[in-house]
């Protein structure tokens, strides 16, 4: 990785920017930067020129006053001079017009000085703030509150990179929201203007798209107006489309997601839309390929303290953003996430529930037309940034019925089922055990969900711990390779822990797929005969709800659904518990009949 020598910077007392010694003018400690010096020189020259013209006009005015006094004297001393009075009046009027013209010129010169000061202020503002920089070079850019929020986050990101704090930022936006113009085009140019020695790597789903962004950033640095704001200049020896450098040693490299990145490191890694379309997003192979590329190629190019800027529209729960967000729960890097749905799902800081993101581009009616022409899942993913449909696909949200903590019936018969997956790596599926109770009305009450990644020994203990806590009548385990592998360990641990009373039912999947097996539990939920605890009572219910709603729409995990499906198949073969019948006291007729029968038997016996 390229090492950069520290450059001593000096603060300009006018614009307060820190710049190298070569960009300063005059001797220290009163040195100012070249840009401020040029602006100050132009303003001073215009001011001196206006002052000189004003002094000339004052002389003209004084001379006119002298002529006026001379005219009075000629009237007294030489009456014949009155014939030339007309010429004197004409001269006076000409002098007055000259004075007015001089005043107008001075006013214009003062306006020139004011415009120079305003231009200097705008340049300083564009250096310090990102959105004024964007509007300086693209005045017709439609910036709303959402773009101001993104601009503030990008300013924070740039400062964190400069301080080597390794920032991580995710921005999710609907299509056609102006996100690439901000993040992929203007931000690299603005950051390189502030830190010309930094390296930037920009990636997109194809190398051609990344190259087009690189061309636009390079053209922005070539713009004459850019040179009035920043002193960063392109190196004349390296100005290729996909890779170019600055005079200060920094540079820009464009690459496609999945392709190689060689030759340079990165203080800033920008990834704009790593997935091209829905087909790639729904492919588990493609998603894993993108994740592997990020972990083994892109991430390894980061300089110490470098930042990652990920911007995309959500296609899938397990896309690059979803994967990184999920890793936070298992010790991954902390990410700052800016999520902007097209239509607000709740009251926000700058809009109310149901309002559009940026009405100047798309209002609620326009989004309504777009939604009418899309599948619910695609609308939720692309425009609402929620890859899980709000109402669910296979299992509906309205069918998930919760019960209060103290509403659990005391007379329940318990059953358990396990969906097994051996392995502790993050790429492995989860092993999930579900414990339910069945009441006299044949309603299922989900009381416990055990979910995790374990090896054979630990998984065996988890199954026995669950049995020891709930004492289910039957424990169902799918019959297969995993069951055969864990079987000896489970039997051994049963003997050691003296839990041989646990009855294990081996479940046969047959030729039914996941969706067919889940029909039994789906039907019960639609009938309102499955009850779940509230998430505030059982934290694992949050993952269960997410998995139920994402089942059938490309969710990464479906282990809880598989375990519930095994429960549904298990209880179809078991008669539900019967409600005990209360004993009715015998009537007097029944008592008399019973007494007579007893006497008759006694008589026969005697």
N, C-alpha and C positions, 0 to 999 in steps of 0.2 A: 504494500500500500504506500502511496506517495506521501512523503513527509514534507510538511510546510514549515519554513522558518518563520518565527514570529516577526512581524513587522511593527515597528514602533509607530504609534499613531499620535497625532496632535489635534487638539480640539480647536476649531475655528470659533473665535469669540462672537461672530455674527450669526451664523446659521447653526452653531453648536454641534456640527457634525465632526466626527473623528476621522482624520485622513492622514495618509503617509506624508513624509516631508516633501516629496516631489510634487505634491499637489498644493503646497503652501507658497505664499508670496511674502516678501519682506523678511526681515530678520526676526529671530525669536527674541523676546517672548511675544512681540506684537504682530506675529505673522497671522495673516488671514488666508483663506483658501482662494484659489484662482477664480472660481466662479463668483464669489462675493466681491473680489477685487475688481473684476471686469464690470460687474453691475454698478459698483460704487464709482468707478472711473467714468462710466457713461453718464450717470446721474450728476456727478460733479461738473463734467464738461458742459452738459446742458444747462445747469444752473449758472455757471460762469458766463456762458454766452447770453443767457437771458438778462443777467445783471448788467452786462456791457451795453446791451441795447437799451435798457432802462436808463442808464446814465446818459446815453446819447439823447434820448427823448427829453430828459430833464434839461439838458443844455438848450434844446430847441424851445422848450417852454420858457426858459429864462430869457432867451433872445427875443421871443415874442413879447414878453413883458417890457423889455427895454424899448422895443419899437413902439409899443403903446404909449409909453411915457414920452418918447421923442416926438410923437405926433401931437401931443398936447402942447409941448414947447413950441413946435413950429407954428401952431395956430396963433400964439401970442407974439413970437418974435418975427416970423416971416409969413404974413397972410398969403403970400403967393404960393406957398407950399401946399395949400388946401387942395390945389388942383390934382395933387398926387395922392389924395386921401383914398381914392378908390383902390389904388394899387396897394396901399397899406392894409386896407380891410381885407383885400383878397389874400394878402400874405398871412394875415392873422388867421383867417379861416383855414388856409392850407396848414398852418402850424397846429391848429386844433385837431384837424383830421390826422395829422402825423402823430400827435400825442395819442389819439384814440387807437390808431393802428398799432402803435408801440405797446399800448396796454393790452390789446388783443394778442399780440405776439407773446408778451410776458405770460398771459394766461395760458396760452397754448404750451409754452415751455414748462410752466408749472404742472400742466396736465401730463406732459411727457414724463416729468419726474415722478408724478403719482403713479402712472402706469408702470414705470420701471420698478417702483417699490412694490406694487401689486404683483408684478411678474416674479420678483424675487421671493415674495411670500408664498406664491403658488408653487414655486420650485422647492422651497423648503418643506411645504406641506406634502408634496408628492414624494419627497424622500422619506418623510417620517411616517406617512399613512398610506396604506395600500389602495383603498378605494379612490382617493383623489388621483393617485397615479393612473388607475384604470381609466377614469373619466378624462384625464388629460389627453390620452391617446385614442380614446374611443368615446367621444362626447355623447353619442346616441345610445350608449349602453343603458338599458332599462334596469336601474338598480332599485330594489325594494328593501324592506327590512331584513329579509332573509339574506340578501347579499351583504348587507352591513354586518350581520352576525357572522357570516363566513369570513368577511374581510378582517374582523376583529380576531377571529380564531387564527387566521393565517399570520397576522402580525405577532400574536403570541407564539405561534410555531416558529417563526423566523428568529425571534428573540431567544427562545429556548435552544434552538440549534446553535446560535452564536455563543450561548453560555455553556454549550456541550452538556445539556441535561437529557438528551435522548428522548425528545417528545414523540408521542404516538397519537395521531389524529385520524379519525374516521368521519367522513362526510357522506351522508346518503341523501339523495335528491331524486325527484321524478325526472323523466326524460324532458329535454328541451327547457331546462331551467337556467341555462347560462352558466352551468358549473364548470365546464371545460374552459370557457373563456377566462374565468377567474383563476382556476387552479393550475391548468396545464399550459397556459400561454402567458398570462400577465404575472403570475406569482414568481416563476423562475426568473423572469427579467428583473422584477423588483428586488428579489433576494440577491441576485448577482450584482445589482447596482449597489446594494448596501454591503455586500461581502464578496468582492470580486475574486477572492482567492478560494472560494468554496467550489466543490464539485457537485453537480446535480445529475442524477440518473432518472429519466422519465420513461415509464413503461405503460403500454396499453395492450389490448387483446391482440392486435396485429402490429407488426413492425412498420407497415405503411402508415397507419394512423399515428404511431409515435413519431415517425419521421415528419409528418405534416405539422405536428405540434412543434417539433424542433425547428423547422423552417420558419414558423411564425415568431418564435422566440428570438431566433437569430436576426430576422428582419427588424424586430423591435429594437434590438441593440444597435442596429445600423442606422436607425432613424436619427435625423439631426436633432429633433426635439429631445431624444433620450440623452444626448450629450450635454444639453443644458441643465439636466436634472442630476445626472450621475457622471462620474469620471471613468466608469468602467468602459473599456474598449476591447473589441475583438482582436485577437491575435492575427496578424496578416498571414501567418504561416499555417493556420488551422481553422478553416471555415467550411468544412464539409457539412452536408445536410444533417447526417445522423450523429456527427461528433465534431465539436468545435471548442476552442479554448479562449480564454481572455488573456490580456497582457499581464495581469497580475498572477496568473498561474492556475486560476480556476477553470471550469469548463462545464460542458453539457453533453450528455450521452443519451441517445434515444435507442430503445430496445423493445422487442415484442415479448409479451408474457410467455414464458416457456422457452425462450431462446437464450443463448449464452450472453453473459455480460463480462467482458474481459477488458483489461487495460487500465481501468480507473476505479477509484473508490467513490464513495458518495457521502457528502455531508447531508444531503437531502435526497430521499428516495420517494419519488412520486409514482403512484400506481393509479391510473385512470381507467375504470371499467375493465377489470381483468378477464371478464367473460363476455363473449361476443353475442350469444343468443340463448334461447331457452333450451335448445337441444344440448348444448355444452353444459349448461347449468344443471340439467336433470341427469347428466351422466356422472355416475359415481367415479368412473375412471378419470374423466376430465377434471372433476373437482379435486381429486387426490393429486393429479398431475400439477395443478396450479399450486396447491399447498406445498408439495415437494419442491417445486421451483422456488417458491418464496423462501422456504426454510434453508435450502441448500445452495441457491444461486444468488438471489437478490439480497437476502438478509446478510450474507457473508461479505457484501461489498460496502457495508456501512462503516464509516469512519468512527473513531471514538466520540461518543456524544452526538452522533448523527441522528436525524429524525426520519420517521416514515409517515408519509401522507397518503392515505388510502381513500379514494373517492369512487363511488359506484352507486348503481341502482340495484336494489336487492332482488336477485333472481331466485335464491334458494336459502333455506335455513342454514345449510352447511357451506355457503360460499365463503370466500376469503375473509370477509368481515365477520360473518357469523362464527367461523372457526376461531378467529382471534378473540372475539368477545367471550366465547365459551371457555377458552383457555385461561381467562382471568380467574375463573372459579377454582382452577387447579394450579395456581401459582404462576400463571403466565404474566406477560407484561401488561401494565395498566394502560388503557386507551381512553382518550377523550373522544366521546361519540356525539356528533351533531346529526340528529335524525329529523328530517323535515318531510312529513307526509303531505300529499297533495291537498287533502281535505283534513282539517284538524279533527282529531278524535276526542279532544278534550280542550278545555280553556287553556290557552297558552299566554305568554307574556305579551305578544303583539297581535293576537287574533283569538276569536271565540270559537267554540266547538261548531263545526260545520262550515267554517269559512275557508276560502281557497288560499293557497300558499302565496301566490303573487298574481292578484287579479289583473294587473296590467298586461300580463302574458296570457294566462288562462283563468277565467272566472269559474264560478261553481257550475254554471250552465255548460261551459265548454268541457269541463271534467265529467259532467253527467253524460254528455254525448260519447266521450271516450269510454267511459265505464260501460255504457250500453253495448258497445261493440267488442268487449273483451270478456274472457272467462273470469269468474270471480277470483280464482287463484292468481291469475296474471295481474289483475287490477290491484289486489292486495300487495303483491310482491313488488311490482314496478312502480306504482304510484303511491301506495300507502307505506312502502318500505317495511311491510310485514309479510314475510314469505309464508306465514301460517294464516290461512283464511280466518277472518274474525269469527265466522260461524261454524268453521270446520267443514271437512269434506265427507268423510265416512261417518265419524261421530259428530253430532251437532252439539253446540254449546248449550242449547236449551235442554238437552237430554242429560246433562251432567247435574245431578241433584245432590245438594249438600245437606248434611244433618248436623244438628247442634252437638256439642261435646257430651252433654248429659242426656241425649236422646237415644243412646244405644240401648236396645232392649236387653234385659238381663238374661233372658232364656234364648240363647243362640247356640246353634251347633256349628262348629268351626271346621273349615276345610282350607287347604293350602295347595298351591301349584307353583312349580318352578320352571322358568325358562333359562337354560344353562348356557354359559359361554365361558370357557376357561381362558384366562390370560389377564395380565395386569397392565398391558400396554394401552396407550390412549387410542390406538387404532382398533382394539378389540371391542366387540359388543359388550353390553352389560349383562351380568347375571341378575335376574329379577325373581323375587319370590313375592307372591300375593297371598294374604290371609283374609278370608271373608267369613262372615257369620250369616247363617240362614235362619230367618224367623219362621213362625208358624204360617205366615202368609206367603211363603216362598220368595221373600224379598232378600236380596243380597246386600249386606252391609260390609263395605271394605274397611277393614280395621288396621291393616299394616301392609306396607310395601317395603321390601328390602332390596336395595339396588346398588350394585357396585361391580368392580373388576377384581376378581380374586383367583388365586391358584387353587389346586385341587384340595389341599388340606384345609385352607381357610374357608373355602366354599362349603366343605362338609360341615365345619363347625357352625357356619351361618345357618345352614338348614336345621341343624340340631338345636341351636339357640332359639330359632323361631318356634320349633316344635315344643321346646321346654317352656316357652312363654305362653303359648296359646293352646297347646294340647289339641290340635286338630284331629278329627276322626280319621281323615285320609290325607296323605301328602302325595300329590300327583307330580310325576317327573316324566318328561318326554323320553321315550325310549329311542336310543340312537347311540352314535359313537361317543358322545360326551357322557351319556349316562353309563355306558359300559366302562369308560375311563375312570369316572368318579366312583363307581359302585364299590370297589374294594376298599377305598379310603373311607367311604361313608359307613360301610358295615363295620370296619375296624373301630371307627370313632363311636359308633353306637354301643359296641361291646365295652369300650373303655369308659364311656360316660353312663353306662347302664340305662340306655334309652331304647332297649329292644322292643318296647311296646309300640313304637312308631310304625304305622302301617304305610307302606309305599305302594302306590298304584302306578304302574308303568303305562304311560299314555302313548297311543299309537296315532301318528299324524295321518296315516293313509295317503291318499292321493290329493287331499284337499290342500289348497294354498292358504296363505295367511288370511286373505279376505274371506274365504269360505269358512275357516275356523272361527273367525271373529263374528260371524253372523249371529251366533247364539247370544253373545254378550251385547251385540248391537240391538237385537230385538228386545232384550230385557230392559236396556236403557231407554228405548223408545216408549216402553210401557210404564216407565217410572219405577221399575222394580230393582234398581241398583242405586245405592246411596253411598256417597263419598264424604269423608270428613272435610271440614273447611281448611283452606290453606293456612290460616292463622293458627289452627290447632295442630295440624300436621304439615311441617314445611315441605315434605316430599310430595305433597299434593300439587305443588306448582309444576314440577316436572311431569307428573302424571297428566295434568290438564293439557300441558303443551304437547305431550306425545299423543294424546287422544285426538286433539284438534288437527295435528299435522299428519295423522295416519291417512294414507291415500293421496297425500299431496306432496310427496317427495321428502318427508321427514327423514332425518339421518338415522334415528333410533326408533324401534317399534317393539322393544323387549317387554315393556309393561303391557302393551296390547296383547302380545303373545301369551303372557302369563294369565291375563284375564280371560283370553280365549280358552286356555286350558281349563280354567275354572268353570267356564260355561259348559264345556264338553263333559267335565267331570260330574257336575251336579245333575246333568240330564240323565245320568245312569243311576242316580241315587234318589230314593224317595224322600221328599221333604219331611221334616219333623211334623208329627201330628200334635194338635193342640189337645192337652189332657181334658177328658170329659168329667165334669163335676158330678159327684154321686148325688142321686135324688133320693130322699128318704122314702121308705116304703109306705104305701097307703094302709088303712086299717083292714081292707079286704086282703091285701097281700100278706099282712101279718097274720090274719085269721087262717088263711089257706096254709101258710107255713106252719102254724101251730097244729092244725088238724093233720097235716102230713106227718108231723113229728109223732103225734099220738098214735096214728095208724101204724107207723113203723115199730113203735114200742109194743103195740098189741100183737103184732105179727111175731115179733121177736120172743114175746113171752108165751 
